[in-house]
Amino acid sequence: MQGHIHKRVHTGKNGQQTTRWYVVVDVGMAVDGRRRQKWHGGFRTRKEAEIARAKLVDDLHTGSYVVPGRLTLAEWVRDSWLPMTEGRVKPSTFHSYRQNMEIHVLPVLGSKPLQQLTVMMLNALYARLQSEGSGHGALSAKTVRYIHTIIHKALEDAVDAGLAAKNVADRAKPPRPSRRSTRDVGSWEAPELAQFLASVRGTRLEAVWRLAAMTGMRRGEVLGLRWADVDLGAARLSVRHAVVAVAYDVIESTPKSHNARVIDLDSETVELLRAHQQQQTKEREEWAQDYQDRDLIAAREDGSPIHPHSFSQSFVRLVRRADLRTIRLHDLRHTHATLALKAGVPVKVISERLGHESPAFTLKQYAHIIPGMQAAAAALVAELIKEQGDAA
């Protein structure tokens, strides 16, 4: 199949004639047995048409040819991509995809035919989001880059479905997040954490707050932890579940890394969990048939799950009441990691406790801690060499 070129002369309302050149290629057989042909054009010169014909024929031979269509980005995303994606990702991830598409992408590019999207269109969108946003203020570079990731996924699936010849997002240039972001991670020093734990002593959720501080678990993992996942005798727990908020609704999910992990517990945390378990037994008896027994460690008095937003707000109030330096609830996780690093815990162990994808990721995340530890390391090495020298 080589394709062929057609010349057409169009006459305008004023009688002026213009010549256009078209490339016609066979794209298979219809159900009734007739040839299916597609016209491409019109080009101003025969040379332009010849160049286009060569590319179209090559695409047909290599299997990368896509039949021209008028399917818009909004139609693809709303009618096909989002329904197809919903069953493949976590509910919270799907909600994020849909929200970002509806708020930031489709109002600007939704009416564009899928096959007419360009790199320049995407770059213009990213620049606009970073400078103006979508009616609620400018977006950070990190957020814009995440939106780019969503667009890339949607267009990649369109390519796989044969609806687009290429993923224009491959060549787009989303902004790079600031390198300062990892250094701006908030965390407490050991005395501050000790002060916080002392301030929550005797409260109903004392064991839960200590669990969050001493394990580095994520908020959803703490709220989703069940008694069935804890072995108090062996002083360890398994992270298998998470409680997350999707459009403010509380749902049960899986850990961010998708894989369960085991975390060892210190003796004081174990004792507090034993006391907390006894307290929950009393609450179960008091609420009787109205108790919602979901086996959750972090639960309300009636056994129902604690809303993630409410848990974060409680942390803010506790920090303010303890007159401590303000950090986010998620920063308890960073506090655990930084204190473990400073205590000399191997990076591999810290990575396993946090559920990171690899020790390399942990090192990258907390690289700002390492320089401050080098002086002590240098002194230790020097002392070791000195001792060996003295012994000789």
N, C-alpha and C positions, 0 to 999 in steps of 0.2 A: 504494500500500500504506500504510494508516494504522495497522494493528495494532488489536487489540481487547483489552478487559480482561475478566478472569474473576474472579468472586468464589467463594471456597471457604470452607466452614466446617469446621474440624477439631475433633473431639471427643477430649479427652484421656482417660487412664485413669481419672481421677477424675470423668469425666462433664462436665467443664467445656468449654465451646465457645469457640473463638477464630476470628476471621474474618481471612482473608488475601486480598490482592488480587494478581493476576498479569497480566502483559502478555504477549500471544502475538503473535509476528510471523512472517510468511512469509520464509523465507531461500532460496527457490529450489525447484527440482524435483528429486526423487530419480530414480535410474536407471529405476525402474519407472513414472515419469510422475506419481507422487503428489506433492502439495505437502509440502515440508519446513517444519515449524513448530518454533519454539523458544520455550519458556516462560521468563519472567524474573520473579522474585519470591522469597518473597511479601512484599508490602508491608503495613504495618499499616492504612493508610488508602487510600481510592480516590484522594485527591488526590496521594499519593506515587506511586501507580501511573500516574496521568495525566502527571505530570512525567517519569517514567521512559519512558513510551510516546512522548512527544514527542521525547526525546533519541534513543531507539532508531530511530524513524522517520527522524529527520534523519541519523543515522549510516548507515542503509540507503541513503538517497538520495544521500549524498555519497561512499559507498564506503568509509567508515571503520568499518563494523560488523564485529565479530569474533564468530564463533560461540562461545558459552560452552564452556569445556573445562576439564579437570582436569589437564592436562599440567603437571608440576612443573618448577621451575627446574633441578633436577638432571637430569631426563630430557631437557630441551631442551639443556642444556649438554653432557652426556656423549654422548647418542645422536645429536644433530644438529649443534649449533653447533661443537663442537671438531672433529669430522670434516670439516665444511664449511670451517672456517678453516685447517686444517693445510696445505692446498695454496696458500693465499693469502698466507702470511707466512713469514718466515725460520724455520728450525728452532728457533733460540734464542728467538725471540719466541713461537712456539707452545708451547715448553716452559714459558716464563714464564707464559703464559695458563693452561695446565693446572695448573701447580703452585699458583698463587695461588687459582684457583677451588677446587681440591681441599682446600687447607690452610685458607684464610681465609673463603671464601664459602659453599660448599655445606654444610659441617657446620652452619651456622647457618640458612641460607635455602633449602637445597636441597629440603626437603620442601614448601615453599610452592608452591601453584599459580601458574603464571606470571601469570595474569590477576588474582591477588589480592595481588601485591607492591605495596607502598606506599612513598611517600617516607619516611615515618617509620621503616619497617623498614630501609631503606638507611642513613638517618642514624644509627639506633641501632647498626647494624653498624660504621659508621665510627668512632663514639665508642668502642665496645668495643675495636676493633682498636688504636686509638691509646692507650687506657688500660691494656688487658690483653694484647692480642695474641691469639694462638691457641695458647697453651701454651709459647711460647718467648720471652716478653717482649713489651713494648709495641712497636708499630711506629711509625716516623717518619711525620710528616705527608706527606712526599714519597711514601713507600711506599703509604700509605692512599689518596692521591690517584691513584696508578697503578692500584690495585685498582679504584677507582671507574671509571677509564677502561676497564678490561676489562669490568666489569659493563655499562657504557653500550654498549659494542660488542655484547655478547651480546644485550641487550634491544632494541637498534636493529635487529638482524637478525631478532629475533622479530617485531617490528612489520612489517618488510618481508615476512616469511613469512605474515602474516595471523594470527599466533597471539596477538597482544596489540594492544589498541587504541591504546596510547600507551606511550612510554618514560618510566617513572617516574623514571629516573635523570636526566632532563633537569632536574628540579626538586630533586634531592638536593643536599646541601651538604657535600661532602668538605672536609677541612681544607686550609688554604692552607699551602704550604711556607714556612718561615721566610725572610724576605728576607736574612738573614745568610748563607744558604747559598752565594751567589756570592762573598761576601767571604771566606768561609772556605776558598776554593780554595787548596791548597798549591802552592808553587812555590819554586824555588831562585833565588838571585841569580846573576849571571854568575860570580863567583869560585867559588861552590859547584859549579856545573855544570862548570867547568873542572877542579876538584879531582876530581870524579867521573870525568870522561873520562880524566884522568891515572891514576886508580886502576885502570881497566880496560885500560890500555895493555899490549899483549902477550898478553892473554887470547884464547882461541879465538873468542869472540863480540864482540871489540872493535868491529868494523865494524857489527855489529847494534845494539849499545848506542849508538854514535854516530848511527846512522841514526834511532833512536827519538828521540834528543835534538835532532837538528838538522833534523828534518822535521815534528815535531808529529803524526806518524802514531799512530793508535790501536794498542793492543796486537795485536789480531787482524789489523790491516792489515800490521804489521811481520812477524808470523809467517806471513802468507799471501803476502808479496811473492815473486815469481818472477824469475829472471834474465831471462826473456823480456819482463818488464815494465820492465827497466832498460836505458837507453841510456847507457853510461858515456862514450862519445865526446861525446855532447851534454850530459852531466852532468844528466840528468833521469830521472825514473821515473814510471810510471803506476800509480795505485792501483786495481786491478781485483778483487782477491781478499782474503779474510780467513780466518783460522783461528780457530774459536771452540770453546768447550766447552759441550756440551749434556748434562746429567746425567753429567758428567765424560768423556763420549766426545768425541773430537776430530773435528770435521767442517769441511769447507771451505764457505765462504759468500761473500757479497758485502759490500762496504763498507756501513757503517751508512746512508750517504746514498743508497745504491743506484746512484749515478752514479760512473763512473771520473773521476779527477782527475789532473792533472799537477803534479809537484813538482820544482823545480829543486834541484840539489845543489851544495854547496860543494866546492872542489877536494880538500880533505883527506879528506872523506867518500868521494869518488870513488876516491882512491888506496887507502884502506883497503878498499873494496869489491873493487878489483882484487886485492889481496893475499888477501882472503878467498876469492875465486873460485879462486885458485891452490891455496889450502889445501884447498878442497873437491875439487879435481881429484885431489890426492894421496889424500884419504880415499876417493874413489870407486875408485881403483886398489887401495887396500889391502883394501877390503871386497869387491871384485870382484862376483861374481854375487849376493852378499847385500846389495849397496847398493840402497836404496830411492830411486831417482831420481825425485823429484817436482818438480825444478827450483826448489826452495825455497832462498832465501838464508839464512833462519834455520832451520837444520835440525840434527839430531843428527849424530854422526859417521857413522852408517849411512844418512844422507839422510832419515830419518823426521822428521815434524813435531815441533816442540817443543810440549809441552802448555802452554796459556795459564797454568794455575795454577802450573806449574813455573817458567815464565818470570818471573812476578811474585815467586815465592819467591826466585829467584836474585837479583832486583833488591834485595830486602830484605837479603839477606846481603851483597851488594856495598856497599850504603849503610852498613851497620853496620861492615863491615871498613874502609871509608874514613873512618869516624868523622865522618860528615856528619849534618846535621839530617834527621830522618826524614820522608820524603814517600812517597806511593804511586807505583807505576809510571806510572799515568795522569797523575800530576802532572808528568811529563817533558813531556807535551803542553802543560799549562798553563805550564810554564816557558818552552817555546819561544814561546808566544803572548805572554807578558808581556815577555820580553826583546825580542821583535820590536817590540812597541808602544813600549817605552822607547827603542829604537834609531831610532824614527821611521818604521818600515815602514808604508805605507798600510794602513788597516784592510781594504780590499778584497782586497789581496794576502794578508794574514794569513788572511782568511776562506776564500780559495781554497785555500791550503795546508792548512788544517785540515779542509776539506770541510764547512764550515758551510752552512746553508741560505741565509744572506744575511749581508752585512756588519752589518746591524742586529742580528742574533742575536749576532754576535761582540762588538759594542759593549756589548750588554746583559750578556753573560757576563763581560766584563772591564772593566766600568764603574768598578770600584774602583781601576783602575790610572790612569785619566785624570786625576783631581784632582792626583796627585803630579807629573804632567807639565806642568801648567798654568803653574807658576812659570817653567820653562825656556822655554815658548812665549811667555809675556808678555815675558820678557827679550829673546828673539829679535826679536819685533815691535818693541819699544822701540828696540833697537839699529839695526834697519833704518830706522826713521823718523829716528833721530838722524843716521845716515849720509847720508840724503837731504837732511836739513836742512843739514848741514855743507857738502854739495856745492853747495847753492844759494847 
